[in-house]
Amino acid sequence: MAADDTLGAFINDLFAGADDEVPLQEFRRGLVHKRMKDIASAANRAAGLVMGIIRKHEDRMQFDDEFHLVIAGRLAIYRVDINAFINKFVNPFDYNSFDVVEVHPKSGLVNEPKTACVQVQPQKNMPACDLLAGYILGLLNDDVTWLQESLTPLRRTLFQIYGLAQSPLTASMQKHFAEEVDGVFDFKTDTFTFAGTNGWMWRLHFGQPLTKGCKVEYRKPRQWWWNPLFDDIDKESTGHYALSGFFETVEHLSACPALLRNANEWQTDPIFMRKVATDYPPLAKTLVHRLTSDSYDPDGILCYYDEPISHDQADTIRLLDELVLERALA
């Protein structure tokens, strides 16, 4: 009997607010219908918000003859297919994301623009048009948003367009790196200098015409001179993701050499780690056990993409291993 009472109380709580004179299914339909109308009302308000934003910024947001929304950001010009978004709004099962956006240089529209997949982080119960509002405002204020971690695809596209030469990216990039890593750009020498750990400083040369990647140098505490590490980091490393782009390289080096003392071959580039160890005894000593293990074989080192490194890279590591052991046991 007690169990029946408990079940009855549970059912009463579940349908609290129901009119005893209204059939149960009609009551449930009413709740669902109200929810649907609330969502439609929220979508209508959000659509008005989007149009209000576009109207307010008419000097920088306009529709072209194909009804693409052209947005003049601070760093670039963007061309957004609004109709594709509306189609997804009409049929949410079509695809739950934005199409790629065209990215044109700030100087004007080009025939073959770059593209980027720009994502907005949705919140629970956010109307679709609210998401669109955040999307277009993010592009309008790209000098702030392009540095957000979630916008890595846009950042890469802007780098493809402008590179590291002085450009619309320069001001916000200088501010960002000054705050994050005490970084300083010198565009007269095409270098970027920033702080690592343990008193180390790093310097990247990005204006070399005959190389693909940056030249990398470091300076230890109480040194006034710079020590070469890579003449071309793209060519001379194994291609590890941590050194695969400018932002990634700066982030990784700024945590070094301290990060390397506990890093495995997956967490850093094996050639980079050994090059640093040849001039950093604390790191060299932590590698002794690994390099002298009976199971150790440079040919067995895998790159980040789970494929063996090349024979030339393995030979480079063998030579560096000898130098590391000499440093550790000196």
C-alpha positions in Angstrom: 0.0 0.0 0.0 2.8 2.3 0.8 4.3 1.6 -2.6 1.1 2.6 -4.3 0.9 5.8 -2.3 4.5 6.6 -3.4 3.7 5.9 -7.1 0.6 8.1 -6.9 2.5 11.0 -5.4 5.2 10.7 -8.1 2.5 10.8 -10.9 0.9 13.8 -9.2 4.2 15.6 -9.1 5.0 14.8 -12.7 1.8 16.4 -13.9 1.5 19.2 -11.4 -0.5 22.1 -12.7 -2.7 20.0 -14.9 -6.4 20.8 -14.9 -8.4 17.8 -13.7 -11.0 18.6 -16.3 -8.5 18.6 -19.2 -7.7 15.2 -20.7 -4.1 14.2 -20.1 -3.0 14.1 -23.7 -4.5 17.5 -24.4 -2.6 18.9 -21.5 0.6 17.4 -22.7 0.0 18.7 -26.3 -0.6 22.2 -24.8 2.8 22.1 -23.0 4.6 21.1 -26.1 2.8 23.7 -28.2 3.6 26.4 -25.7 7.3 25.4 -25.8 7.3 25.5 -29.6 5.7 29.0 -29.6 8.2 30.3 -27.0 11.0 29.1 -29.2 9.5 30.7 -32.3 9.1 34.0 -30.4 12.7 33.9 -29.2 13.8 33.2 -32.8 11.7 36.2 -34.0 13.3 38.5 -31.4 16.8 37.1 -32.3 16.1 37.7 -36.0 15.2 41.3 -35.2 18.5 41.6 -33.3 20.5 40.4 -36.3 18.8 42.9 -38.6 19.4 45.6 -36.0 23.1 44.9 -35.9 23.4 44.9 -39.7 21.4 48.2 -39.9 23.5 49.8 -37.1 26.7 48.9 -38.9 25.5 49.6 -42.5 28.8 51.3 -43.3 30.6 48.0 -42.6 27.9 45.4 -43.2 26.1 45.2 -46.6 24.4 42.6 -48.8 25.8 42.1 -52.3 23.8 41.2 -55.3 23.9 37.5 -54.4 22.6 38.3 -50.9 25.9 37.4 -49.3 26.6 39.6 -46.3 29.9 41.4 -46.8 31.5 42.4 -43.5 34.4 44.9 -43.4 36.4 43.7 -40.4 39.4 45.5 -38.9 41.8 42.8 -40.3 40.0 41.5 -43.4 36.8 41.5 -45.5 34.4 38.6 -45.0 31.7 37.3 -47.3 29.1 35.2 -45.5 26.4 33.1 -47.2 23.4 34.1 -45.1 21.0 32.0 -47.3 22.9 28.9 -46.4 22.4 29.7 -42.7 18.7 30.4 -43.2 18.3 27.1 -44.9 19.9 25.4 -41.9 17.6 27.3 -39.6 14.5 26.2 -41.6 15.8 22.6 -41.6 18.0 22.0 -38.6 18.7 18.4 -39.8 20.4 19.8 -42.9 23.7 20.5 -41.0 24.5 21.8 -37.5 27.2 24.2 -38.3 28.2 27.2 -40.4 29.6 27.0 -43.9 33.1 28.3 -44.5 33.4 32.1 -44.8 35.3 33.8 -47.6 38.2 35.8 -46.2 39.5 38.7 -48.4 42.4 41.0 -47.7 41.6 44.3 -46.2 42.6 46.0 -49.5 39.4 44.6 -51.2 37.6 41.6 -52.6 39.6 39.2 -54.7 38.6 36.6 -57.3 40.0 33.6 -55.4 39.6 34.3 -51.7 40.9 32.2 -48.9 38.3 30.5 -46.7 38.0 29.6 -43.0 35.6 27.7 -40.9 34.6 30.1 -38.1 32.8 28.6 -35.2 30.7 30.3 -32.5 30.4 28.6 -29.1 26.7 28.1 -28.6 24.9 28.1 -25.3 22.0 25.9 -24.2 18.7 27.1 -25.5 20.4 29.9 -27.6 18.1 30.8 -30.6 19.8 30.2 -33.9 19.7 33.9 -34.9 21.4 34.8 -31.6 24.2 32.5 -32.8 24.3 34.3 -36.1 24.5 37.6 -34.3 27.5 36.5 -32.4 29.0 35.2 -35.6 28.8 38.5 -37.5 29.8 40.6 -34.5 32.9 38.4 -34.1 33.9 39.0 -37.7 33.2 42.7 -37.4 35.5 42.9 -34.4 38.0 40.5 -35.7 41.0 42.4 -34.3 39.9 41.1 -30.9 38.3 37.7 -31.7 41.0 36.3 -34.1 43.3 35.6 -31.2 40.7 33.4 -29.4 41.7 29.7 -29.2 38.4 28.6 -30.8 39.2 30.7 -33.9 42.4 28.9 -34.9 41.2 28.3 -38.5 40.6 32.0 -39.0 44.0 32.8 -37.5 45.7 30.4 -39.9 43.8 31.9 -42.9 44.7 35.4 -41.9 48.4 34.3 -41.7 48.1 32.8 -45.2 47.0 36.2 -46.5 49.4 38.5 -44.6 52.2 36.4 -43.2 54.3 38.1 -40.5 55.1 41.3 -42.4 53.5 44.5 -41.1 49.8 44.3 -41.9 46.4 44.9 -40.3 47.3 42.0 -37.9 50.4 43.7 -36.5 48.9 46.0 -33.8 46.7 43.3 -32.1 49.4 40.7 -32.5 52.1 42.9 -30.9 49.8 43.6 -27.9 48.9 40.0 -27.5 52.4 38.6 -27.5 53.7 41.5 -25.3 51.2 40.5 -22.7 51.6 36.7 -23.0 55.3 36.2 -23.4 57.0 39.6 -23.1 57.4 39.4 -26.9 58.8 42.2 -29.1 58.7 42.4 -32.9 61.5 44.1 -34.7 60.3 44.6 -38.3 63.6 46.2 -39.3 65.4 42.9 -38.7 62.3 40.7 -39.2 62.7 39.1 -35.8 60.5 38.3 -32.8 62.1 38.0 -29.4 60.3 36.6 -26.3 60.9 35.0 -22.9 61.1 31.3 -22.2 61.6 29.7 -18.8 64.7 29.5 -16.6 66.0 32.8 -17.8 66.1 31.8 -21.4 65.2 34.1 -24.3 64.2 33.0 -27.8 64.4 34.7 -31.1 62.7 33.8 -34.3 63.8 35.2 -37.7 60.7 35.2 -40.0 61.9 37.3 -43.0 64.3 34.8 -44.7 63.6 34.6 -48.4 65.1 31.2 -49.1 63.6 29.2 -46.2 60.2 27.9 -45.5 60.3 28.1 -41.7 61.8 30.5 -39.1 65.4 30.5 -38.0 65.5 29.9 -34.2 68.1 31.2 -31.8 68.2 31.2 -28.0 70.1 33.1 -25.3 70.8 31.7 -21.8 71.1 33.7 -18.6 74.2 35.9 -18.4 74.8 35.6 -22.1 74.8 38.6 -24.4 75.1 36.6 -27.6 72.6 34.5 -29.5 73.1 30.7 -30.0 71.8 29.1 -33.3 69.3 26.2 -32.9 67.7 25.9 -36.3 68.4 27.6 -39.6 65.0 26.5 -40.9 62.8 24.9 -38.2 60.3 23.4 -40.8 63.1 21.7 -42.7 65.3 20.6 -39.8 62.8 19.3 -37.2 60.5 16.3 -37.5 57.4 18.4 -38.2 55.9 18.0 -34.7 52.6 19.8 -34.2 54.1 21.9 -31.3 56.4 23.6 -33.8 54.0 23.6 -36.8 53.1 27.3 -37.0 54.1 30.6 -35.6 51.6 30.7 -32.7 52.2 27.1 -31.8 56.0 27.6 -31.9 55.9 30.6 -29.7 53.6 28.9 -27.2 55.9 25.9 -27.0 59.2 27.7 -26.8 57.9 30.0 -24.1 57.4 27.0 -21.9 60.9 25.7 -22.6 63.4 24.6 -21.5 61.4 23.7 -18.3 58.7 21.8 -20.2 61.3 19.5 -21.8 62.5 17.9 -18.6 59.4 15.8 -18.3 58.4 15.6 -22.0 58.2 12.5 -24.0 58.5 12.1 -27.8 54.8 12.8 -28.2 54.9 16.1 -26.4 57.7 17.8 -28.2 59.9 17.5 -31.3 62.6 14.9 -30.6 65.3 16.8 -32.6 64.4 20.0 -30.9 64.6 18.4 -27.4 68.0 16.9 -28.1 69.4 20.1 -29.6 68.4 22.0 -26.4 69.8 19.2 -24.2 73.3 19.5 -25.8 73.6 22.9 -24.2 71.4 22.4 -21.1 72.9 19.9 -18.6 69.7 19.5 -16.4 67.8 18.3 -19.5 70.7 16.1 -20.7 70.9 14.3 -17.4 67.1 13.4 -17.5 67.6 11.8 -21.0 70.5 9.5 -20.0 68.2 6.6 -18.9 66.1 6.8 -22.0 69.1 7.0 -24.4 71.0 4.2 -22.8 68.0 1.8 -22.5 68.5 -1.5 -24.4 65.1 -1.0 -26.1 65.9 2.4 -27.4 66.2 2.8 -31.1 66.0 6.2 -33.0 64.4 4.4 -36.0 61.5 3.4 -33.7 60.6 7.0 -32.9 57.3 8.0 -34.3 56.3 11.4 -35.5 53.1 13.0 -34.1 51.1 11.4 -37.0 52.0 7.9 -35.8 54.4 7.3 -38.6 58.2 6.5 -38.2 60.5 9.5 -38.6 62.7 9.4 -41.7 66.1 7.7 -41.9 67.8 11.1 -42.1 66.0 12.3 -39.1 66.9 9.2 -37.2 70.6 9.7 -38.1 70.4 13.3 -36.9 69.0 12.0 -33.6 71.8 9.5 -33.3 74.4 12.2 -33.6 72.6 14.4 -31.2 72.3 11.5 -28.7 76.0 11.2 -28.6 76.4 15.0 -27.8 73.7 14.8 -25.2 75.4 11.9 -23.4 78.7 13.7 -23.5 77.1 16.8 -21.9 75.3 14.7 -19.3 78.3 12.7 -18.2 80.9 15.5 -18.5 
